[in-house]
Amino acid sequence: MIWYPYEQMKTMKEPIKIVDAKGVYLYAELPDEDSVAEGHSSLQRDTPRCKRTVPTIDAVSSWWCQIHGYCNPEITEAIKAQADNFSHVMLGGLTHDPVQRLSKKLAEWLPGDLNYCFFSDSGSVAVEVALKMALQYYVNIGQKHRIKIMSLTHSYHGDTFKTMEAGDDEDYHFILEVYGENPNVIHVPTTIPELEEAFEKHHEDIYCFIVEPLLQGAGGMRMYDISYLRRARELCDQYGVLLIFDEVATGFGRTGYRFVADEVLPDIIVLGKALTGGHIGHAATVANQKVYDAFYSDDADKALMHGPTFMGNALACVAALKSIELFEKNDYMSKIHHITEIFHEEMDGFSHEAIKEVRMMGGCLCIEVKDPASLKGYQEYALRRGVFARPFLSYLYTMPPYIIEDDDLRTILRCMKEWFQIP
Ligand SMILES: *Cc1c(COP(=O)(O)O)cnc(C)c1O
């Protein structure tokens, strides 16, 4: 029995069974016509009929990671070739060519002196590593009083315990019920005066300011201005606080910047999701020289004591290398800018009384509605139009694969608009 994510198992809908996935299309084994028609009689009639296996455009890139679409032939080939050699060896006392090449590539590719790559198997773990690294940084330099994290309201940093605490996701507020508010986490809104005030008040106690830069994903596709991050960088410098960018979602072009770190340089950057082009789970916590130097010592106690079993997995590393190669070779940044243009073409001026706001940035577009009830039934509606979507709470959004063709992108966006125009 599979225990599905974020679901009440008792009431969850039957999951859609995917039998094939290529490019932007999921090939879903949809229920046959009769069972669909029963549930949704009025909408069913004037829409294309569901066949048993139909291509469905994935509007959300499988939780935002499939930037090249599914089953990219070159990434698949790289994985196959490496699997013939070996799939995995641990990094405990061992190393190998794919992980060496990936760390070198990331060091070159990432801005500034973000050069020291610690690999792990998921974004949550990579955030844990970043937090642990930041805390120990201060221990190593003799500032043990810094024990608090500063993070953003509505932030999401993963599902493990420390990342839940650093985050501010309503779904996790049950931990507040049992533990009470954690005095070691300070949440600040994305407004500069409040940020300045929080730094003034807490700067002696905090060991990091961690943010999802520019775009807060799971917290509701909230977007804020780069000037906030520039000010955060200044304040971190002024007060000697480490700045961590959790770019698990925003990295690899999603905001319209390759990395937000290209604009404002953090001390530690966390990468995940699209790192391997979405083909295998992997993540990286990349530190700058200053952080690394605080660990580099003759003193064994100053070492970073962490080591996920599957860190630096060879299949993941070759997938990531190929993904980055494709990103550069095929000028993905211009693809992303083109996606933004189409967002504007389709959505500028679009409004409806049920809608609170339409916002867009890079390869992300979100319609926030006033009442979550107005999104009820959207997923089924979209499926019948050949689009897979997964709205949550008040947010109907798309983060398409970057390789999406204009027609398919317009199909996604028109589906979103037409939903509000149903009488
Ligand atoms: C998805 C996500 C994570 C967690 O990554 P997992 O691989 O799901 O553990 C962390 N931070 C941000 C910003 C994310 O979007």
PDBQT file of the ligand as one rigid body, heavy atoms in Angstrom, charges set to zero:
ROOT
HETATM    1  C1  LIG A 501      10.898  21.465  -2.978  1.00  0.00    +0.000 C 
HETATM    2  C2  LIG A 501      11.649  22.391  -2.118  1.00  0.00    +0.000 A 
HETATM    3  C3  LIG A 501      12.471  21.920  -1.085  1.00  0.00    +0.000 A 
HETATM    4  C4  LIG A 501      12.551  20.462  -0.705  1.00  0.00    +0.000 C 
HETATM    5  O1  LIG A 501      13.097  19.676  -1.707  1.00  0.00    +0.000 OA
HETATM    6  P1  LIG A 501      12.818  18.096  -1.664  1.00  0.00    +0.000 P 
HETATM    7  O2  LIG A 501      13.684  17.553  -2.747  1.00  0.00    +0.000 OA
HETATM    8  O3  LIG A 501      11.354  17.937  -1.931  1.00  0.00    +0.000 OA
HETATM    9  O4  LIG A 501      13.185  17.619  -0.314  1.00  0.00    +0.000 OA
HETATM   10  C5  LIG A 501      13.192  22.839  -0.354  1.00  0.00    +0.000 A 
HETATM   11  N1  LIG A 501      13.107  24.155  -0.620  1.00  0.00    +0.000 NA
HETATM   12  C6  LIG A 501      12.334  24.654  -1.613  1.00  0.00    +0.000 A 
HETATM   13  C7  LIG A 501      12.318  26.109  -1.866  1.00  0.00    +0.000 C 
HETATM   14  C8  LIG A 501      11.558  23.787  -2.372  1.00  0.00    +0.000 A 
HETATM   15  O5  LIG A 501      10.763  24.278  -3.325  1.00  0.00    +0.000 OA
ENDROOT
TORSDOF 0
